[in-house]
Amino acid sequence: MSKIILITGASRGFGKIWAKALLERGDKVAATARNTKDLNDLVETYGDAVLPLELDVNNREAVFATINKVKQHFGRIDVLINNAGFGLFGAIEETTEQQARAQMETNFFGLLWVTQAVIPVMREQKSGHIIQVSSFLGLVTLPVLGLYNASKYAVNGLSETLATEVKGFGINVSLIEPNGFSTDWSGASAFQTEPLEVYAPIKQAFAEGATPDSWGKPEATATAVLALIDSENPPLHFLLGKIAYAGVKKVYAERLAEFEEWATVSADAHGH
């Protein structure tokens, strides 16, 4: 039986690739974008299997109305892929208040609004799978991506908590945590801070540290995402790309060693 899948940010990148893969195998997709013209190719190819919807996830009222439209049109929502978001590149000191708020507004609050809107639908169904597109930068950090890192750490904390709250309703939660991929995330969809010269060496080192092999091929992720959606026991944390696993493993080993080094001091601080 085909699944009903809602994908936010389906106009390009991962969202468009995964929508095509799902439609190709016979699922039905409610695809959202800020401009539905960006979804015309899906509609032309897959017809009524696609429900194109204009949505700015920052608008909470519009989010709830959109979820209601999907429910009325398809009758249910089996899977949510919360994919809308963007990257902000620049040092923390360089970041303006407007840039910081915009980053959190879309990457965290927009995701939160869509999550809140879909939970009642899935609760009523007694089934569902909420898939949050986070990043391996919600587990580790890289320089000159401070606000992006923070937004994804927030998404991870929210979603780990959510998983414990909705499991009893038959709802699974997964975090897709990709390393860098050659999508518009670091190109046309990215935003840059106004540079301060003092951070130029850090930015140069960051840029020189990446090789062509560092960036995954976005099209290669489709098979993995389909496997995640089809899993009867999907993981909470789902890394995408070979860089993510090695990076997370190294950082977590270092954290455990640091905790161990200070374990006695930490325990004594308990007071009894």
Secondary structure, DSSP 8 states (H G I E B T S, - for coil): ---EEEESSTTSHHHHHHHHHHHHTT-EEEEEESSGGGGHHHHHHHGGGEEEEE--TT-HHHHHHHHHHHHHHHS---EEEE-----EEB-TTT--HHHHHHHHIIIIIIHHHHHHHHHHHHHHHT-EEEEEE--GGGTS--TTBHHHHHHHHHHHHHHHHHHHHHGGGTEEEEEEEE--BSSGGGTTT-EE----GGGHHHHHHHHHH--GGGSB-GGGGHHHHHHHHH-SS--SEEEESHHHHHHHHHHHHHHHHHHHHTHHHHHHTT--
